[in-house]
Amino acid sequence: MSLEESLSKVVLRHEELSARLAEEAGGGDEFIKMSREYAELSPIVEAISELRNSELELTDLNEMIAAEDDAKMRQLAEAERDDLAERLPALQQRVKVLLIPRDETDGRNAILEIRAGTGGDEAALFAADLLRMYQRYAEQRRWRVEVMNISENDIGGVKEVQVMISGSDVFSRLKFESGVHRVQRVPVTESGGRIHTSAATVAVLPEAEEVDITIDEKDLRIDTFRASGAGGQHVNKTDSAVRITHIPTGVIVSQQDEKSQHKNRAKAMKILMARLYDDERRQRDEERAESRKSQVGSGDRSERIRTYNFPQGRLTDHRINHTLYKLDDIVTGGALDDVIDPLIAEDQAARLAELE
């Protein structure tokens, strides 16, 4: 299908939805579904209209220039034509990007999981640094951050943490953060000044909705136990901590940060649903993800995606060979967009190539 055919198809569908919505009385699942599709198509139709109007205007200007006898008027028309011709490629690219099928999970909240990997205490300290980086980034984008579960060591490091991040298009911005993050620096615990290499694993899961996945109660084993934590921080005298095992897949989720067993169970179920939904989504998209693995990465949590080299102030994303020398700004969250934007652009380019 040519680009023009794709554009016409979108415009016709938008007009059809507009007519059907005008006829409907409102309410009901079908009405809501059509309203959502209409709202999603509206920005694309507006961009198509702007592009087509610009193309018509360019044609009119060329005809005017060819027929104009007055040199001054022709010069003005030529300047206007040149300016429009310069802007046209950007309009065409915008329309193409808007035509890319939107991932159904892009607009969702996300559960961010960080686990210290190889490197002992230094890996846990790096995991804590990553947590602060994402918290500051979320704060700048006015997202809400809720720490759902955290396991810390006694020097301020994080062994494991799950965080719910809520806001506009959270998953679309963070989904390429999944993988192994490697750090090279002199640990605070190193007296000899030697550079150590350690790692932490990040997983970003789209928040699952009840319609996404069905969990049968008989497939769950739920154990309760007494919560404990560093320095007695989370210790209590009741069996409020919850461990849920999804028997068919072997996925295990533990939750103990709340004093209420009911709240811990609710949080654990939210994480479990997100993990199962993410696994199901990955299996469904495996073929498509494989075709783009060399571009942006598969999202495999075992894949080394990034190196943070503190002595050189350098961050390298290995998936697209993108290097930046402003590590301090990145780890404070202020320049994280400079890492994320090229990944999104690369993904868009790969998906555009699939459409053409």
QUIBEL-V587186 format. One record per pair of residues at least 12 apart in sequence whose C-alpha atoms are under 10 Angstrom apart, sorted by the first residue. I is the first residue (numbers start at 1). GAP is how many residues later the second one is. If there is no record, write none. Layout:
i:I gap:GAP
i:I gap:GAP
This chain:
i:1 gap:354
i:1 gap:355
i:2 gap:353
i:2 gap:354
i:3 gap:89
i:3 gap:92
i:3 gap:93
i:3 gap:96
i:3 gap:352
i:3 gap:353
i:4 gap:44
i:6 gap:90
i:6 gap:93
i:7 gap:37
i:7 gap:38
i:7 gap:41
i:7 gap:42
i:7 gap:88
i:7 gap:89
i:7 gap:92
i:8 gap:37
i:8 gap:40
i:10 gap:31
i:10 gap:32
i:10 gap:34
i:10 gap:35
i:10 gap:38
i:10 gap:89
i:11 gap:30
i:11 gap:31
i:11 gap:33
i:11 gap:34
i:11 gap:35
i:11 gap:37
i:11 gap:38
i:12 gap:33
i:13 gap:24
i:13 gap:25
i:13 gap:28
i:13 gap:32
i:14 gap:20
i:14 gap:23
i:14 gap:24
i:14 gap:25
i:14 gap:26
i:14 gap:27
i:14 gap:28
i:14 gap:30
i:14 gap:31
i:15 gap:23
i:15 gap:27
i:15 gap:30
i:16 gap:22
i:17 gap:14
i:17 gap:17
i:17 gap:18
i:17 gap:20
i:17 gap:21
i:17 gap:22
i:17 gap:24
i:18 gap:16
i:18 gap:17
i:18 gap:20
i:20 gap:14
i:20 gap:15
i:21 gap:13
i:21 gap:14
i:21 gap:17
i:40 gap:58
i:40 gap:62
i:41 gap:57
i:41 gap:58
i:43 gap:52
i:43 gap:55
i:44 gap:50
i:44 gap:51
i:44 gap:52
i:44 gap:53
i:44 gap:54
i:44 gap:55
i:45 gap:50
i:45 gap:53
i:45 gap:54
i:46 gap:49
i:47 gap:44
i:47 gap:45
i:47 gap:47
i:47 gap:48
i:47 gap:49
i:47 gap:51
i:48 gap:43
i:48 gap:44
i:48 gap:46
i:48 gap:47
i:48 gap:48
i:48 gap:50
i:49 gap:46
i:50 gap:38
i:50 gap:41
i:50 gap:42
i:50 gap:45
i:51 gap:36
i:51 gap:37
i:51 gap:38
i:51 gap:39
i:51 gap:40
i:51 gap:41
i:51 gap:43
i:51 gap:44
i:52 gap:36
i:52 gap:39
i:52 gap:40
i:54 gap:30
i:54 gap:31
i:54 gap:33
i:54 gap:34
i:54 gap:37
i:55 gap:29
i:55 gap:30
i:55 gap:33
i:57 gap:23
i:57 gap:24
i:57 gap:27
i:58 gap:19
i:58 gap:22
i:58 gap:23
i:58 gap:24
i:58 gap:25
i:58 gap:26
i:58 gap:27
i:58 gap:30
i:59 gap:22
i:60 gap:17
i:60 gap:21
i:61 gap:13
i:61 gap:16
i:61 gap:17
i:61 gap:18
i:61 gap:19
i:61 gap:20
i:61 gap:21
i:61 gap:23
i:62 gap:12
i:62 gap:15
i:62 gap:16
i:62 gap:19
i:64 gap:13
i:64 gap:14
i:65 gap:12
i:65 gap:13
i:65 gap:16
i:93 gap:259
i:96 gap:252
i:96 gap:253
i:96 gap:256
i:96 gap:259
i:96 gap:260
i:97 gap:248
i:97 gap:251
i:97 gap:252
i:97 gap:254
i:97 gap:255
i:98 gap:250
i:99 gap:253
i:99 gap:256
i:100 gap:248
i:100 gap:249
i:100 gap:251
i:100 gap:252
i:100 gap:254
i:100 gap:255
i:101 gap:250
i:101 gap:251
i:101 gap:254
i:102 gap:70
i:103 gap:68
i:103 gap:69
i:104 gap:68
i:104 gap:102
i:105 gap:64
i:105 gap:65
i:105 gap:66
i:105 gap:67
i:105 gap:70
i:105 gap:100
i:105 gap:101
i:105 gap:102
i:105 gap:103
i:105 gap:173
i:105 gap:176
i:106 gap:62
i:106 gap:63
i:106 gap:64
i:106 gap:65
i:106 gap:66
i:106 gap:67
i:106 gap:68
i:106 gap:69
i:106 gap:100
i:107 gap:60
i:107 gap:61
i:107 gap:62
i:107 gap:63
i:107 gap:64
i:107 gap:65
i:107 gap:66
i:107 gap:99
i:107 gap:100
i:108 gap:57
i:108 gap:58
i:108 gap:59
i:108 gap:60
i:108 gap:61
i:108 gap:62
i:108 gap:63
i:108 gap:64
i:108 gap:97
i:108 gap:98
i:108 gap:99
i:108 gap:100
i:108 gap:101
i:109 gap:34
i:109 gap:35
i:109 gap:55
i:109 gap:56
i:109 gap:57
i:109 gap:58
i:109 gap:59
i:109 gap:60
i:109 gap:61
i:109 gap:62
i:109 gap:63
i:109 gap:65
i:109 gap:95
i:109 gap:96
i:109 gap:97
i:109 gap:98
i:109 gap:99
i:110 gap:35
i:110 gap:53
i:110 gap:54
i:110 gap:55
i:110 gap:56
i:110 gap:57
i:110 gap:59
i:110 gap:60
i:110 gap:61
i:110 gap:62
i:110 gap:63
i:110 gap:64
i:110 gap:65
i:110 gap:93
i:110 gap:94
i:110 gap:95
i:110 gap:96
i:110 gap:97
i:110 gap:98
i:110 gap:164
i:111 gap:34
i:111 gap:35
i:111 gap:36
i:111 gap:37
i:111 gap:51
i:111 gap:52
i:111 gap:53
i:111 gap:54
i:111 gap:55
i:111 gap:59
i:111 gap:60
i:111 gap:63
i:111 gap:92
i:111 gap:93
i:111 gap:94
i:111 gap:95
i:111 gap:96
i:111 gap:97
i:111 gap:159
i:111 gap:160
i:111 gap:163
i:111 gap:164
i:112 gap:19
i:112 gap:22
i:112 gap:33
i:112 gap:35
i:112 gap:36
i:112 gap:49
i:112 gap:50
i:112 gap:51
i:112 gap:52
i:112 gap:53
i:112 gap:59
i:112 gap:62
i:112 gap:63
i:112 gap:65
i:112 gap:66
i:112 gap:90
i:112 gap:91
i:112 gap:92
i:112 gap:93
i:112 gap:94
i:112 gap:95
i:112 gap:159
i:113 gap:18
i:113 gap:35
i:113 gap:36
i:113 gap:37
i:113 gap:47
i:113 gap:48
i:113 gap:49
i:113 gap:50
i:113 gap:51
i:113 gap:65
i:113 gap:88
i:113 gap:89
i:113 gap:90
i:113 gap:91
i:113 gap:92
i:113 gap:158
i:114 gap:13
i:114 gap:14
i:114 gap:16
i:114 gap:17
i:114 gap:36
i:114 gap:44
i:114 gap:45
i:114 gap:46
i:114 gap:47
i:114 gap:48
i:114 gap:49
i:114 gap:64
i:114 gap:65
i:114 gap:66
i:114 gap:67
i:114 gap:86
i:114 gap:87
i:114 gap:88
i:114 gap:89
i:114 gap:90
i:115 gap:12
i:115 gap:13
i:115 gap:35
i:115 gap:36
i:115 gap:43
i:115 gap:44
i:115 gap:45
i:115 gap:46
i:115 gap:47
i:115 gap:65
i:115 gap:84
i:115 gap:85
i:115 gap:86
i:115 gap:87
i:115 gap:88
i:116 gap:12
i:116 gap:41
i:116 gap:42
i:116 gap:43
i:116 gap:44
i:116 gap:45
i:116 gap:64
i:116 gap:65
i:116 gap:82
i:116 gap:83
i:116 gap:84
i:116 gap:85
i:116 gap:86
i:117 gap:42
i:117 gap:43
i:117 gap:63
i:117 gap:64
i:117 gap:65
i:117 gap:81
i:117 gap:82
i:117 gap:83
i:117 gap:84
i:117 gap:85
i:118 gap:64
i:118 gap:79
i:118 gap:80
i:118 gap:81
i:118 gap:82
i:118 gap:83
i:119 gap:64
i:119 gap:77
i:119 gap:78
i:119 gap:79
i:119 gap:80
i:119 gap:81
i:120 gap:37
i:120 gap:39
i:120 gap:78
i:120 gap:79
i:121 gap:32
i:121 gap:33
i:121 gap:34
i:121 gap:35
i:121 gap:36
i:121 gap:37
i:121 gap:38
i:121 gap:66
i:121 gap:67
i:121 gap:68
i:121 gap:77
i:122 gap:33
i:122 gap:35
i:122 gap:36
i:122 gap:61
i:122 gap:63
i:122 gap:64
i:122 gap:65
i:122 gap:66
i:122 gap:67
i:122 gap:68
i:122 gap:74
i:122 gap:75
i:122 gap:76
i:122 gap:77
i:122 gap:78
i:123 gap:34
i:123 gap:35
i:123 gap:36
i:123 gap:59
i:123 gap:60
i:123 gap:64
i:123 gap:73
i:123 gap:74
i:123 gap:75
i:123 gap:76
i:123 gap:77
i:123 gap:78
i:124 gap:27
i:124 gap:28
i:124 gap:29
i:124 gap:31
i:124 gap:32
i:124 gap:33
i:124 gap:34
i:124 gap:35
i:124 gap:36
i:124 gap:74
i:124 gap:75
i:124 gap:76
i:125 gap:27
i:125 gap:28
i:125 gap:30
i:125 gap:31
i:125 gap:32
i:125 gap:33
i:125 gap:34
i:125 gap:62
i:125 gap:63
i:125 gap:73
i:125 gap:75
i:126 gap:31
i:126 gap:32
i:126 gap:33
i:126 gap:55
i:126 gap:56
i:126 gap:57
i:126 gap:58
i:126 gap:59
i:126 gap:61
i:126 gap:72
i:126 gap:73
i:126 gap:74
i:126 gap:182
i:127 gap:30
i:127 gap:31
i:127 gap:32
i:127 gap:33
i:127 gap:34
i:127 gap:54
i:127 gap:56
i:127 gap:71
i:127 gap:72
i:127 gap:73
i:127 gap:74
i:127 gap:75
i:128 gap:24
i:128 gap:28
i:128 gap:29
i:128 gap:30
i:128 gap:31
i:128 gap:32
i:128 gap:33
i:128 gap:72
i:129 gap:28
i:129 gap:29
i:129 gap:202
i:129 gap:203
i:130 gap:28
i:130 gap:51
i:130 gap:70
i:130 gap:71
i:130 gap:72
i:130 gap:201
i:130 gap:202
i:130 gap:203
i:131 gap:16
i:131 gap:27
i:131 gap:30
i:131 gap:31
i:131 gap:32
i:131 gap:71
i:131 gap:200
i:132 gap:199
i:132 gap:200
i:132 gap:201
i:133 gap:196
i:133 gap:197
i:133 gap:198
i:133 gap:199
i:133 gap:200
i:133 gap:201
i:133 gap:203
i:134 gap:29
i:134 gap:31
i:134 gap:40
i:134 gap:196
i:134 gap:197
i:134 gap:198
i:134 gap:199
i:134 gap:202
i:135 gap:12
i:135 gap:28
i:135 gap:30
i:135 gap:197
i:135 gap:198
i:136 gap:195
i:136 gap:196
i:136 gap:197
i:136 gap:198
i:136 gap:200
i:137 gap:193
i:137 gap:194
i:137 gap:195
i:137 gap:196
i:137 gap:197
i:137 gap:198
i:137 gap:199
i:137 gap:200
i:138 gap:27
i:138 gap:28
i:138 gap:29
i:138 gap:32
i:138 gap:195
i:139 gap:194
i:140 gap:193
i:140 gap:194
i:141 gap:26
i:141 gap:27
i:141 gap:29
i:142 gap:24
i:142 gap:25
i:142 gap:26
i:143 gap:22
i:143 gap:23
i:143 gap:24
i:143 gap:25
i:143 gap:26
i:143 gap:27
i:144 gap:20
i:144 gap:21
i:144 gap:22
i:144 gap:23
i:144 gap:24
i:144 gap:26
i:145 gap:18
i:145 gap:19
i:145 gap:20
i:145 gap:21
i:145 gap:22
i:146 gap:16
i:146 gap:17
i:146 gap:18
i:146 gap:19
i:146 gap:20
i:147 gap:14
i:147 gap:15
i:147 gap:16
i:147 gap:17
i:147 gap:18
i:147 gap:110
i:148 gap:13
i:148 gap:14
i:148 gap:15
i:148 gap:16
i:148 gap:107
i:148 gap:108
i:148 gap:109
i:148 gap:110
i:148 gap:116
i:148 gap:119
i:148 gap:120
i:148 gap:122
i:148 gap:123
i:149 gap:12
i:149 gap:13
i:149 gap:14
i:149 gap:15
i:149 gap:105
i:149 gap:106
i:149 gap:107
i:149 gap:108
i:149 gap:109
i:149 gap:115
i:149 gap:118
i:149 gap:119
i:150 gap:12
i:150 gap:13
i:150 gap:79
i:150 gap:105
i:150 gap:106
i:150 gap:107
i:151 gap:77
i:151 gap:78
i:151 gap:79
i:151 gap:105
i:151 gap:106
i:152 gap:77
i:152 gap:78
i:152 gap:79
i:153 gap:76
i:153 gap:77
i:153 gap:78
i:154 gap:76
i:154 gap:77
i:158 gap:42
i:159 gap:41
i:160 gap:40
i:160 gap:41
i:160 gap:42
i:161 gap:41
i:162 gap:40
i:162 gap:41
i:162 gap:42
i:162 gap:93
i:162 gap:109
i:163 gap:41
i:163 gap:108
i:164 gap:40
i:164 gap:41
i:164 gap:42
i:164 gap:43
i:164 gap:103
i:164 gap:106
i:164 gap:107
i:165 gap:39
i:165 gap:41
i:165 gap:42
i:166 gap:41
i:170 gap:34
i:170 gap:36
i:171 gap:33
i:171 gap:34
i:171 gap:35
i:171 gap:36
i:172 gap:34
i:172 gap:168
i:172 gap:172
i:173 gap:164
i:173 gap:167
i:173 gap:168
i:173 gap:170
i:173 gap:171
i:174 gap:29
i:174 gap:30
i:174 gap:31
i:174 gap:32
i:174 gap:166
i:174 gap:170
i:175 gap:28
i:175 gap:29
i:175 gap:30
i:175 gap:31
i:175 gap:124
i:175 gap:165
i:175 gap:168
i:175 gap:169
i:176 gap:26
i:176 gap:27
i:176 gap:28
i:176 gap:120
i:176 gap:121
i:176 gap:122
i:176 gap:123
i:176 gap:124
i:176 gap:129
i:176 gap:164
i:176 gap:167
i:176 gap:168
i:176 gap:171
i:177 gap:24
i:177 gap:25
i:177 gap:26
i:177 gap:27
i:177 gap:122
i:177 gap:124
i:177 gap:128
i:177 gap:129
i:177 gap:162
i:177 gap:163
i:177 gap:166
i:178 gap:23
i:178 gap:24
i:178 gap:25
i:178 gap:26
i:178 gap:27
i:178 gap:119
i:178 gap:120
i:178 gap:121
i:178 gap:122
i:178 gap:123
i:178 gap:124
i:178 gap:125
i:178 gap:126
i:178 gap:127
i:179 gap:21
i:179 gap:22
i:179 gap:23
i:179 gap:24
i:179 gap:25
i:179 gap:118
i:179 gap:119
i:179 gap:120
i:179 gap:121
i:179 gap:122
i:179 gap:123
i:179 gap:124
i:179 gap:125
i:179 gap:126
i:179 gap:127
i:180 gap:19
i:180 gap:20
i:180 gap:21
i:180 gap:22
i:180 gap:23
i:180 gap:119
i:180 gap:120
i:180 gap:121
i:180 gap:122
i:180 gap:123
i:180 gap:124
i:180 gap:125
i:180 gap:126
i:180 gap:127
i:181 gap:17
i:181 gap:18
i:181 gap:19
i:181 gap:20
i:181 gap:21
i:181 gap:120
i:181 gap:121
i:181 gap:122
i:181 gap:123
i:181 gap:124
i:181 gap:125
i:181 gap:126
i:181 gap:127
i:181 gap:136
i:182 gap:15
i:182 gap:16
i:182 gap:17
i:182 gap:18
i:182 gap:19
i:182 gap:122
i:182 gap:123
i:182 gap:124
i:182 gap:125
i:182 gap:126
i:182 gap:127
i:182 gap:133
i:182 gap:134
i:183 gap:12
i:183 gap:13
i:183 gap:14
i:183 gap:15
i:183 gap:16
i:183 gap:17
i:183 gap:123
i:183 gap:124
i:183 gap:125
i:183 gap:126
i:183 gap:127
i:183 gap:132
i:184 gap:12
i:184 gap:13
i:184 gap:14
i:184 gap:15
i:184 gap:123
i:184 gap:124
i:184 gap:125
i:184 gap:126
i:184 gap:127
i:184 gap:128
i:184 gap:130
i:185 gap:12
i:185 gap:13
i:185 gap:123
i:185 gap:124
i:185 gap:125
i:185 gap:126
i:185 gap:127
i:185 gap:128
i:186 gap:124
i:186 gap:125
i:195 gap:114
i:195 gap:115
i:195 gap:116
i:197 gap:110
i:197 gap:111
i:197 gap:112
i:198 gap:109
i:199 gap:105
i:199 gap:107
i:199 gap:108
i:199 gap:109
i:200 gap:104
i:201 gap:100
i:201 gap:101
i:201 gap:102
i:201 gap:103
i:201 gap:104
i:202 gap:97
i:202 gap:98
i:202 gap:99
i:202 gap:100
i:203 gap:72
i:203 gap:96
i:203 gap:97
i:203 gap:98
i:203 gap:99
i:204 gap:70
i:204 gap:71
i:204 gap:74
i:204 gap:95
i:204 gap:97
i:205 gap:66
i:205 gap:68
i:205 gap:69
i:205 gap:70
i:205 gap:71
i:205 gap:72
i:205 gap:73
i:205 gap:74
i:206 gap:65
i:206 gap:67
i:206 gap:68
i:206 gap:69
i:206 gap:71
i:206 gap:72
i:206 gap:75
i:207 gap:63
i:207 gap:64
i:207 gap:66
i:207 gap:67
i:207 gap:68
i:207 gap:70
i:207 gap:71
i:208 gap:62
i:208 gap:63
i:208 gap:64
i:208 gap:65
i:208 gap:66
i:208 gap:67
i:208 gap:68
i:208 gap:69
i:208 gap:70
i:209 gap:61
i:209 gap:64
i:209 gap:65
i:209 gap:68
i:210 gap:60
i:210 gap:63
i:212 gap:61
i:212 gap:62
i:212 gap:64
i:212 gap:65
i:212 gap:68
i:212 gap:69
i:213 gap:60
i:213 gap:61
i:213 gap:63
i:213 gap:64
i:213 gap:67
i:214 gap:59
i:214 gap:62
i:214 gap:63
i:215 gap:31
i:215 gap:54
i:215 gap:57
i:215 gap:58
i:215 gap:61
i:216 gap:30
i:217 gap:29
i:218 gap:28
i:218 gap:29
i:219 gap:26
i:219 gap:27
i:219 gap:28
i:219 gap:29
i:219 gap:30
i:220 gap:24
i:220 gap:25
i:220 gap:26
i:220 gap:27
i:220 gap:28
i:220 gap:30
i:220 gap:31
i:220 gap:32
i:221 gap:22
i:221 gap:23
i:221 gap:24
i:221 gap:25
i:221 gap:26
i:221 gap:31
i:222 gap:20
i:222 gap:21
i:222 gap:22
i:222 gap:23
i:222 gap:24
i:222 gap:30
i:222 gap:31
i:222 gap:32
i:222 gap:43
i:223 gap:16
i:223 gap:18
i:223 gap:19
i:223 gap:20
i:223 gap:21
i:223 gap:22
i:223 gap:31
i:223 gap:42
i:224 gap:14
i:224 gap:15
i:224 gap:16
i:224 gap:17
i:224 gap:18
i:224 gap:19
i:224 gap:20
i:224 gap:30
i:224 gap:31
i:224 gap:32
i:224 gap:37
i:224 gap:40
i:224 gap:41
i:225 gap:13
i:225 gap:14
i:225 gap:15
i:225 gap:16
i:225 gap:17
i:225 gap:18
i:225 gap:31
i:225 gap:36
i:226 gap:12
i:226 gap:13
i:226 gap:14
i:226 gap:15
i:226 gap:16
i:226 gap:30
i:227 gap:12
i:227 gap:13
i:227 gap:14
i:227 gap:15
i:227 gap:28
i:227 gap:29
i:227 gap:30
i:227 gap:31
i:227 gap:32
i:228 gap:13
i:228 gap:28
i:228 gap:29
i:229 gap:27
i:229 gap:28
i:233 gap:24
i:234 gap:22
i:234 gap:23
i:234 gap:24
i:234 gap:25
i:235 gap:21
i:235 gap:22
i:235 gap:24
i:236 gap:23
i:237 gap:22
i:238 gap:21
i:238 gap:22
i:238 gap:23
i:239 gap:17
i:239 gap:20
i:239 gap:21
i:239 gap:22
i:240 gap:15
i:240 gap:16
i:240 gap:17
i:240 gap:18
i:240 gap:19
i:240 gap:20
i:240 gap:21
i:240 gap:22
i:240 gap:23
i:240 gap:24
i:240 gap:25
i:241 gap:13
i:241 gap:14
i:241 gap:15
i:241 gap:16
i:241 gap:17
i:241 gap:18
i:241 gap:19
i:241 gap:20
i:241 gap:21
i:241 gap:22
i:241 gap:23
i:241 gap:24
i:241 gap:27
i:242 gap:12
i:242 gap:13
i:242 gap:14
i:242 gap:15
i:242 gap:16
i:242 gap:18
i:242 gap:19
i:242 gap:20
i:242 gap:21
i:242 gap:22
i:242 gap:23
i:242 gap:24
i:242 gap:25
i:242 gap:26
i:242 gap:27
i:243 gap:12
i:243 gap:13
i:243 gap:21
i:243 gap:22
i:243 gap:25
i:243 gap:26
i:244 gap:21
i:244 gap:24
i:244 gap:25
i:244 gap:28
i:245 gap:23
i:245 gap:27
i:246 gap:26
i:246 gap:27
i:246 gap:30
i:249 gap:27
i:251 gap:21
i:251 gap:24
i:251 gap:25
i:252 gap:16
i:252 gap:19
i:252 gap:20
i:252 gap:23
i:253 gap:12
i:253 gap:14
i:253 gap:15
i:253 gap:16
i:253 gap:17
i:253 gap:18
i:253 gap:19
i:253 gap:22
i:254 gap:13
i:254 gap:14
i:254 gap:15
i:254 gap:17
i:254 gap:18
i:255 gap:12
i:255 gap:13
i:255 gap:14
i:255 gap:16
i:256 gap:12
i:282 gap:16
i:282 gap:17
i:282 gap:18
i:286 gap:12
i:288 gap:63
i:288 gap:66
i:291 gap:59
i:291 gap:63
i:292 gap:54
i:292 gap:55
i:292 gap:58
i:292 gap:59
i:292 gap:62
i:293 gap:26
i:294 gap:25
i:294 gap:26
i:295 gap:24
i:295 gap:25
i:295 gap:48
i:295 gap:51
i:295 gap:52
i:295 gap:54
i:295 gap:55
i:296 gap:21
i:296 gap:22
i:296 gap:23
i:296 gap:24
i:296 gap:46
i:296 gap:47
i:296 gap:48
i:296 gap:49
i:296 gap:50
i:296 gap:51
i:296 gap:52
i:296 gap:54
i:297 gap:21
i:297 gap:22
i:297 gap:23
i:297 gap:46
i:297 gap:50
i:298 gap:21
i:303 gap:15
i:303 gap:16
i:304 gap:13
i:304 gap:14
i:304 gap:15
i:305 gap:12
i:305 gap:13
i:305 gap:14
i:305 gap:15
i:305 gap:16
i:306 gap:12
i:306 gap:13
i:306 gap:15
i:306 gap:16
i:306 gap:17
i:307 gap:16
i:308 gap:16
i:308 gap:19
i:308 gap:20
i:308 gap:22
i:308 gap:23
i:309 gap:16
i:309 gap:18
i:310 gap:15
i:310 gap:16
i:310 gap:17
i:310 gap:18
i:311 gap:16
i:312 gap:13
i:312 gap:14
i:312 gap:15
i:313 gap:12
i:313 gap:13
i:313 gap:14
i:313 gap:15
i:313 gap:16
i:313 gap:17
i:314 gap:12
i:314 gap:13
i:314 gap:14
i:314 gap:16
i:315 gap:12
i:315 gap:13
i:315 gap:15
i:315 gap:16
i:315 gap:24
i:316 gap:23
i:317 gap:22
i:317 gap:23
i:317 gap:25
i:317 gap:26
i:319 gap:24
i:319 gap:27
i:320 gap:22
i:320 gap:23
i:320 gap:26
i:322 gap:16
i:322 gap:17
i:322 gap:20
i:322 gap:21
i:323 gap:16
i:324 gap:14
i:324 gap:15
i:326 gap:12
